[in-house]
Amino acid sequence: MHESSVSLPEEVIERLYRQTLRESDLEPDQLSATSFATALARSVGHRFSEAEPSPQDRDRYLDRLQLSDLALACACGDGDERAWARFIEELRPVLYRVGRALTGDDMEGRTLADSLYGDLYGDGPGTQDEHNTRTLFRYYDGRSTLATWLRAILAQRYVDHYRTNRRLVPAEDTALERQTVVAAPTLAGSPDTIRHLAVIHSALRQALRTLPSRDRLRMGCYYQQNMTLATIGQLLGEHEATVSRHLARARQTIRDALTGALRVEGLTPAETRTFLTEAAERWPFDLTRDLQEMADTTFSEGV
């Protein structure tokens, strides 16, 4: 999104701010006038990026905005917990339905939807300005409903990242969910194939072992126990967006470990992608046992 903005008259901002508070059921301490004014100016600047609009064109545009949704996005972007709880209640079902439609699978769809929360919520504690700068909500301009915007974001993420990443690494979401099978048949192949499989299995186990104990616990709860982000957050005393960020970081650590192990074996990036694609389709190891061992270690260490 283009990051230009325009200067809006104070009387226009005040009128829309009062109107939005009435219509959105948000309190003034949830929706700051400053954040709302910034969002309005950014939206107008994006729409009229080529030239300054006339007052009539500007007002017609502002009156067509989804002001209640823009207000909720602003409050969530500022880190208001009540606004975030409302977002989860009203819009998480929408994200889960879209995720399921995109992936064709309930669990994959949930994982895809859950991956948005960390980016939407921002990077945790900080000043209001710092929090708002980091959150994906700052790119919502109110021209469509928040649900429509989220559908587009989720679909784009699936196209740009999820569909590609799921082919690359067997420790990605789909692999961890679909490949936790017991007594899977051994993957036949050349001696090199068998050796490379052993290498990435060893790298996977090592990556799991070296993760911080709370990361291992989150992964075990999410992938092995099929717990929701909210439930894991309650267990660990964390916001579910925080759980989502830590899971994403742990998955990246595992991806890097597997790719690095194959690089040491002399595989090129293209060969690594091909090998991991084939391995993901016929993964011969019991990840349930691996995750259980890591979970046992985690609880013995304490969290």
Sine and cosine of phi, psi and omega as CSV:
sin_phi,cos_phi,sin_psi,cos_psi,sin_omega,cos_omega
0.00,0.00,0.68,-0.73,0.03,-1.00
-0.92,0.39,0.73,-0.69,-0.15,-0.99
-0.99,-0.11,0.47,0.88,0.05,-1.00
-0.99,0.16,0.29,-0.96,0.08,-1.00
-0.52,-0.85,0.23,-0.97,0.02,-1.00
-0.81,-0.59,0.29,-0.96,0.05,-1.00
-1.00,0.03,0.83,-0.56,-0.02,-1.00
-0.96,-0.27,0.59,-0.80,0.04,-1.00
-0.87,0.50,0.60,-0.80,-0.04,-1.00
-0.88,0.48,-0.58,0.81,-0.02,-1.00
-0.93,0.38,-0.53,0.85,0.05,-1.00
-0.93,0.36,-0.71,0.71,0.02,-1.00
-0.88,0.48,-0.70,0.71,-0.03,-1.00
-0.89,0.45,-0.67,0.74,0.01,-1.00
-0.88,0.47,-0.73,0.69,-0.03,-1.00
-0.94,0.33,-0.55,0.84,0.01,-1.00
-0.91,0.42,-0.73,0.68,0.03,-1.00
-0.88,0.47,-0.69,0.73,0.01,-1.00
-0.88,0.48,-0.68,0.73,-0.06,-1.00
-0.93,0.36,-0.63,0.78,0.06,-1.00
-0.87,0.49,-0.63,0.77,0.02,-1.00
-0.92,0.40,-0.68,0.73,-0.14,-0.99
-0.99,0.11,-0.41,0.91,-0.11,-0.99
-1.00,-0.08,-0.21,0.98,-0.07,-1.00
0.88,0.47,0.42,0.91,0.11,-0.99
-0.99,-0.11,0.50,-0.87,0.04,-1.00
-1.00,-0.02,0.40,-0.92,0.01,-1.00
-0.84,0.54,-0.51,0.86,0.01,-1.00
-0.97,0.24,-0.16,0.99,0.09,-1.00
-1.00,-0.06,-0.58,0.82,-0.05,-1.00
-0.88,-0.48,0.98,-0.21,0.00,-1.00
-0.97,0.25,0.60,-0.80,0.02,-1.00
-0.88,0.48,-0.56,0.83,-0.02,-1.00
-0.92,0.39,-0.74,0.67,0.01,-1.00
-0.89,0.45,-0.65,0.76,-0.01,-1.00
-0.91,0.41,-0.68,0.73,0.02,-1.00
-0.89,0.45,-0.64,0.77,0.03,-1.00
-0.89,0.46,-0.67,0.74,0.00,-1.00
-0.91,0.42,-0.66,0.75,0.03,-1.00
-0.89,0.45,-0.73,0.68,-0.02,-1.00
-0.89,0.45,-0.64,0.77,0.02,-1.00
-0.91,0.42,-0.66,0.75,0.00,-1.00
-0.90,0.44,-0.72,0.70,0.01,-1.00
-0.90,0.43,-0.65,0.76,0.02,-1.00
-0.89,0.45,-0.58,0.81,0.03,-1.00
-0.94,0.35,-0.66,0.75,-0.03,-1.00
-0.94,0.35,-0.65,0.76,-0.06,-1.00
-0.93,-0.38,0.84,0.54,-0.08,-1.00
-0.97,0.26,-0.36,0.93,-0.07,-1.00
-1.00,0.09,-0.54,0.84,-0.06,-1.00
-0.38,-0.93,0.43,-0.90,0.03,-1.00
-0.91,0.42,0.79,-0.62,-0.02,-1.00
-0.97,0.25,0.39,-0.92,0.14,-0.99
-0.95,0.31,0.38,-0.93,0.04,-1.00
-0.82,0.58,-0.59,0.81,-0.01,-1.00
-0.93,0.38,-0.72,0.69,0.02,-1.00
-0.90,0.43,-0.65,0.76,0.01,-1.00
-0.88,0.48,-0.73,0.69,-0.05,-1.00
-0.93,0.37,-0.61,0.79,0.05,-1.00
-0.88,0.47,-0.66,0.75,0.02,-1.00
-0.90,0.43,-0.73,0.69,-0.02,-1.00
-0.89,0.46,-0.60,0.80,-0.03,-1.00
-0.95,0.32,-0.28,0.96,0.02,-1.00
-1.00,-0.06,-0.09,1.00,-0.03,-1.00
-0.94,0.34,0.46,-0.89,0.10,-0.99
-0.99,0.13,0.99,0.16,-0.18,-0.98
-0.91,0.40,-0.62,0.78,0.00,-1.00
-0.90,0.43,-0.65,0.76,0.04,-1.00
-0.93,0.37,-0.63,0.78,0.04,-1.00
-0.89,0.45,-0.63,0.78,0.04,-1.00
-0.90,0.44,-0.68,0.73,0.02,-1.00
-0.89,0.45,-0.66,0.75,0.03,-1.00
-0.89,0.46,-0.65,0.76,0.03,-1.00
-0.89,0.45,-0.72,0.69,-0.03,-1.00
-0.90,0.44,-0.66,0.75,0.05,-1.00
-0.91,0.42,-0.67,0.75,0.01,-1.00
-0.89,0.46,-0.49,0.87,0.05,-1.00
-0.99,0.13,-0.02,1.00,0.07,-1.00
1.00,0.06,0.29,0.96,0.01,-1.00
-0.95,0.32,0.85,-0.52,-0.10,-0.99
-0.93,0.37,-0.56,0.83,0.02,-1.00
-0.93,0.38,-0.62,0.78,0.04,-1.00
-0.92,0.40,-0.66,0.75,0.02,-1.00
-0.89,0.45,-0.66,0.75,0.03,-1.00
-0.88,0.48,-0.63,0.78,0.05,-1.00
-0.92,0.40,-0.66,0.75,0.05,-1.00
-0.86,0.52,-0.72,0.69,-0.01,-1.00
-0.87,0.49,-0.71,0.71,-0.05,-1.00
-0.91,0.42,-0.67,0.74,-0.12,-0.99
-1.00,0.03,-0.57,0.82,-0.18,-0.98
-0.92,-0.39,-0.28,0.96,0.06,-1.00
-0.88,0.48,-0.67,0.75,0.06,-1.00
-0.84,0.54,-0.59,0.81,0.04,-1.00
-0.90,0.44,-0.72,0.69,-0.01,-1.00
-0.89,0.46,-0.65,0.76,0.00,-1.00
-0.91,0.42,-0.64,0.77,0.03,-1.00
-0.91,0.42,-0.67,0.74,0.02,-1.00
-0.91,0.41,-0.69,0.73,0.02,-1.00
-0.87,0.50,-0.67,0.74,0.02,-1.00
-0.91,0.42,-0.64,0.77,0.01,-1.00
-0.91,0.41,-0.61,0.79,-0.02,-1.00
-0.95,0.33,-0.67,0.74,-0.11,-0.99
-1.00,-0.09,-0.35,0.94,-0.06,-1.00
0.97,0.26,0.27,0.96,-0.07,-1.00
-0.52,-0.85,0.71,-0.71,-0.05,-1.00
-0.87,0.49,-0.76,0.65,-0.07,-1.00
-0.94,0.35,-0.68,0.74,0.04,-1.00
-0.89,0.45,-0.64,0.77,0.02,-1.00
-0.90,0.44,-0.65,0.76,0.04,-1.00
-0.90,0.43,-0.68,0.73,0.01,-1.00
-0.89,0.46,-0.68,0.73,0.03,-1.00
-0.88,0.48,-0.72,0.69,0.01,-1.00
-0.90,0.43,-0.69,0.72,-0.02,-1.00
-0.88,0.47,-0.46,0.89,-0.04,-1.00
-0.92,0.39,-0.29,0.96,0.01,-1.00
-0.98,0.21,-0.44,0.90,-0.21,-0.98
-0.87,0.50,-0.67,0.74,-0.01,-1.00
-0.87,0.49,-0.67,0.74,0.00,-1.00
-0.94,0.34,-0.56,0.83,0.03,-1.00
-0.95,0.32,-0.66,0.75,-0.09,-1.00
-0.97,0.22,-0.40,0.92,-0.06,-1.00
1.00,-0.10,-0.21,-0.98,-0.11,-0.99
-0.98,-0.18,0.49,0.87,0.11,-0.99
1.00,0.01,-0.42,-0.91,-0.14,-0.99
-0.85,0.52,0.48,-0.88,0.02,-1.00
0.28,-0.96,0.02,-1.00,0.08,-1.00
-0.93,0.37,0.28,-0.96,-0.01,-1.00
-0.86,0.50,-0.67,0.74,0.00,-1.00
-0.90,0.43,-0.67,0.75,0.01,-1.00
-0.90,0.44,-0.68,0.73,-0.04,-1.00
-0.89,0.45,-0.72,0.70,-0.06,-1.00
-0.91,0.41,-0.54,0.84,0.01,-1.00
-0.91,0.41,-0.52,0.86,-0.09,-1.00
-1.00,0.05,-0.30,0.95,-0.15,-0.99
-1.00,0.08,0.56,-0.83,0.04,-1.00
-0.91,0.41,-0.36,0.93,-0.02,-1.00
-0.87,0.50,-0.40,0.91,-0.05,-1.00
-0.91,0.40,-0.25,0.97,0.02,-1.00
-1.00,-0.03,-0.03,1.00,0.06,-1.00
-1.00,0.10,0.81,-0.58,-0.09,-1.00
-0.95,-0.31,0.00,1.00,0.09,-1.00
0.99,0.10,0.01,1.00,-0.03,-1.00
-0.96,0.27,-0.50,0.87,0.13,-0.99
-0.92,-0.40,0.15,-0.99,0.09,-1.00
-0.92,0.38,0.36,-0.93,0.02,-1.00
-0.89,0.46,-0.60,0.80,0.02,-1.00
-0.89,0.45,-0.68,0.73,0.01,-1.00
-0.90,0.43,-0.69,0.73,0.03,-1.00
-0.88,0.48,-0.69,0.72,0.00,-1.00
-0.90,0.43,-0.63,0.78,0.06,-1.00
-0.86,0.51,-0.70,0.72,-0.01,-1.00
-0.91,0.42,-0.67,0.74,0.02,-1.00
-0.88,0.47,-0.71,0.71,-0.05,-1.00
-0.92,0.40,-0.67,0.75,0.02,-1.00
-0.90,0.44,-0.65,0.76,0.01,-1.00
-0.92,0.40,-0.64,0.77,0.03,-1.00
-0.89,0.46,-0.64,0.77,0.02,-1.00
-0.89,0.45,-0.70,0.71,-0.02,-1.00
-0.92,0.40,-0.72,0.69,-0.13,-0.99
-0.98,0.20,-0.55,0.84,-0.15,-0.99
-0.83,-0.55,-0.82,0.58,-0.19,-0.98
-0.89,0.45,-0.74,0.67,-0.04,-1.00
-0.90,0.44,-0.60,0.80,0.03,-1.00
-0.95,0.30,-0.77,0.64,-0.08,-1.00
-0.89,0.46,-0.55,0.83,-0.05,-1.00
-0.93,0.37,-0.30,0.95,0.06,-1.00
-1.00,0.08,-0.33,0.95,-0.22,-0.98
-1.00,0.02,-0.65,0.76,-0.21,-0.98
-0.74,-0.68,0.78,-0.62,-0.01,-1.00
-0.94,0.35,-0.19,0.98,0.06,-1.00
-1.00,-0.05,0.14,0.99,0.06,-1.00
-0.94,0.33,0.12,-0.99,-0.09,-1.00
-0.74,0.67,-0.81,0.59,-0.09,-1.00
-0.88,0.48,-0.65,0.76,-0.01,-1.00
-0.91,0.41,-0.69,0.72,-0.02,-1.00
-0.92,0.39,-0.47,0.88,-0.01,-1.00
-1.00,0.08,-0.68,0.73,-0.12,-0.99
-1.00,0.01,-0.32,0.95,-0.13,-0.99
-0.97,-0.23,0.18,0.98,0.07,-1.00
-0.99,0.11,0.94,0.33,-0.07,-1.00
-0.88,-0.48,0.44,-0.90,-0.02,-1.00
-0.99,-0.17,0.67,-0.75,0.11,-0.99
0.84,0.54,0.69,0.73,0.08,-1.00
-0.94,0.34,0.50,-0.87,-0.02,-1.00
-0.91,0.41,0.53,-0.85,0.03,-1.00
-0.91,0.42,0.68,-0.74,0.01,-1.00
-0.98,0.22,0.91,-0.42,-0.01,-1.00
-0.98,0.22,0.41,-0.91,0.05,-1.00
0.24,-0.97,-0.16,-0.99,-0.01,-1.00
-0.94,0.33,0.26,-0.97,0.08,-1.00
-0.82,0.57,-0.61,0.79,0.03,-1.00
-0.89,0.45,-0.67,0.74,0.01,-1.00
-0.88,0.48,-0.72,0.69,0.00,-1.00
-0.88,0.47,-0.66,0.75,0.01,-1.00
-0.91,0.42,-0.68,0.73,-0.01,-1.00
-0.91,0.42,-0.59,0.81,0.06,-1.00
-0.89,0.46,-0.69,0.72,0.02,-1.00
-0.89,0.45,-0.60,0.80,0.00,-1.00
-0.90,0.43,-0.74,0.68,-0.05,-1.00
-0.95,0.30,-0.49,0.87,0.08,-1.00
-0.92,0.40,-0.67,0.74,0.04,-1.00
-0.89,0.45,-0.66,0.76,0.00,-1.00
-0.91,0.41,-0.61,0.79,0.03,-1.00
-0.89,0.45,-0.74,0.67,0.00,-1.00
-0.89,0.46,-0.65,0.76,0.01,-1.00
-0.92,0.40,-0.66,0.76,0.01,-1.00
-0.89,0.45,-0.68,0.73,0.05,-1.00
-0.89,0.46,-0.65,0.76,-0.07,-1.00
-0.92,0.39,-0.56,0.83,-0.09,-1.00
-1.00,-0.03,-0.09,1.00,0.09,-1.00
-0.90,0.45,0.51,-0.86,0.14,-0.99
-0.82,0.58,0.52,-0.86,-0.11,-0.99
-0.85,0.53,-0.61,0.79,0.00,-1.00
-0.94,0.35,-0.54,0.84,0.09,-1.00
-0.91,0.42,-0.67,0.74,0.05,-1.00
-0.89,0.46,-0.64,0.77,0.01,-1.00
-0.91,0.42,-0.70,0.72,0.03,-1.00
-0.86,0.51,-0.71,0.71,-0.03,-1.00
-0.91,0.42,-0.66,0.75,0.04,-1.00
-0.89,0.45,-0.67,0.74,0.02,-1.00
-0.90,0.43,-0.68,0.73,-0.10,-0.99
-0.97,0.25,-0.74,0.67,-0.12,-0.99
-1.00,-0.01,-0.59,0.81,-0.05,-1.00
-1.00,0.02,-0.69,0.72,-0.03,-1.00
-1.00,-0.03,-0.12,0.99,0.06,-1.00
0.87,0.49,0.57,0.82,0.00,-1.00
-0.99,0.14,0.46,-0.89,0.03,-1.00
-0.98,0.19,0.29,-0.96,0.07,-1.00
-0.86,0.51,-0.65,0.76,-0.02,-1.00
-0.89,0.46,-0.68,0.73,-0.01,-1.00
-0.91,0.41,-0.67,0.74,0.04,-1.00
-0.90,0.44,-0.64,0.77,0.03,-1.00
-0.88,0.48,-0.65,0.76,0.05,-1.00
-0.90,0.43,-0.64,0.77,0.00,-1.00
-0.90,0.44,-0.65,0.76,-0.11,-0.99
-0.98,-0.18,-0.03,1.00,-0.03,-1.00
0.94,0.35,0.59,0.81,-0.03,-1.00
-0.83,-0.56,0.40,-0.92,0.16,-0.99
-0.94,0.34,0.56,-0.83,-0.05,-1.00
-0.90,0.43,-0.44,0.90,0.11,-0.99
-0.91,0.41,-0.57,0.82,0.06,-1.00
-0.91,0.41,-0.66,0.75,0.06,-1.00
-0.86,0.52,-0.70,0.72,0.00,-1.00
-0.87,0.49,-0.69,0.73,-0.01,-1.00
-0.90,0.43,-0.67,0.74,-0.02,-1.00
-0.92,0.38,-0.61,0.79,0.06,-1.00
-0.89,0.45,-0.68,0.73,0.01,-1.00
-0.89,0.46,-0.66,0.75,0.02,-1.00
-0.90,0.43,-0.66,0.75,0.00,-1.00
-0.91,0.41,-0.65,0.76,0.04,-1.00
-0.89,0.46,-0.63,0.77,0.02,-1.00
-0.91,0.42,-0.63,0.78,0.05,-1.00
-0.87,0.50,-0.67,0.74,0.00,-1.00
-0.93,0.38,-0.68,0.73,0.04,-1.00
-0.85,0.53,-0.71,0.70,-0.01,-1.00
-0.89,0.45,-0.63,0.78,-0.02,-1.00
-0.91,0.42,-0.69,0.72,-0.02,-1.00
-0.92,0.39,-0.70,0.71,0.01,-1.00
-0.90,0.44,-0.68,0.74,0.00,-1.00
-0.90,0.44,-0.62,0.79,0.00,-1.00
-0.90,0.44,-0.65,0.76,0.01,-1.00
-0.96,0.29,-0.49,0.87,0.06,-1.00
-0.91,0.42,-0.65,0.76,0.05,-1.00
-0.88,0.48,-0.55,0.84,0.03,-1.00
-0.95,0.31,-0.12,0.99,0.05,-1.00
0.99,-0.13,0.11,0.99,0.00,-1.00
-0.98,0.22,0.62,-0.79,0.09,-1.00
-0.98,0.22,0.25,-0.97,0.05,-1.00
-0.82,0.57,-0.66,0.76,0.01,-1.00
-0.91,0.41,-0.67,0.74,0.03,-1.00
-0.91,0.42,-0.60,0.80,0.03,-1.00
-0.89,0.46,-0.72,0.70,0.01,-1.00
-0.87,0.49,-0.70,0.71,-0.01,-1.00
-0.89,0.45,-0.71,0.70,-0.04,-1.00
-0.90,0.43,-0.70,0.71,-0.03,-1.00
-0.92,0.38,-0.54,0.84,0.09,-1.00
-0.88,0.48,-0.74,0.67,-0.01,-1.00
-0.92,0.38,-0.64,0.77,0.00,-1.00
-0.91,0.41,-0.60,0.80,-0.01,-1.00
-0.90,0.44,-0.53,0.85,-0.02,-1.00
-0.96,0.26,-0.49,0.87,-0.08,-1.00
-0.73,-0.69,0.75,0.66,-0.06,-1.00
-0.89,0.46,0.85,-0.52,-0.14,-0.99
-0.99,-0.10,0.09,1.00,-0.11,-0.99
-0.96,-0.27,0.36,-0.93,-0.03,-1.00
-0.99,-0.10,1.00,-0.08,-0.01,-1.00
-0.96,0.29,-0.37,0.93,0.08,-1.00
-0.86,0.51,-0.70,0.71,0.02,-1.00
-0.91,0.41,-0.67,0.74,0.01,-1.00
-0.87,0.49,-0.74,0.68,-0.01,-1.00
-0.91,0.42,-0.61,0.79,0.02,-1.00
-0.90,0.44,-0.66,0.75,0.03,-1.00
-0.88,0.47,-0.67,0.75,0.01,-1.00
-0.92,0.40,-0.61,0.79,0.03,-1.00
-0.90,0.43,-0.66,0.75,0.03,-1.00
-0.87,0.49,-0.69,0.73,0.02,-1.00
-0.89,0.45,-0.66,0.75,-0.01,-1.00
-0.86,0.51,-0.75,0.67,-0.05,-1.00
-0.94,0.34,-0.50,0.86,0.04,-1.00
-0.94,0.35,-0.48,0.88,0.03,-1.00
-0.98,0.18,-0.49,0.87,-0.10,-0.99
1.00,0.02,0.50,-0.87,-0.01,-1.00
-0.77,-0.63,0.00,0.00,0.00,0.00
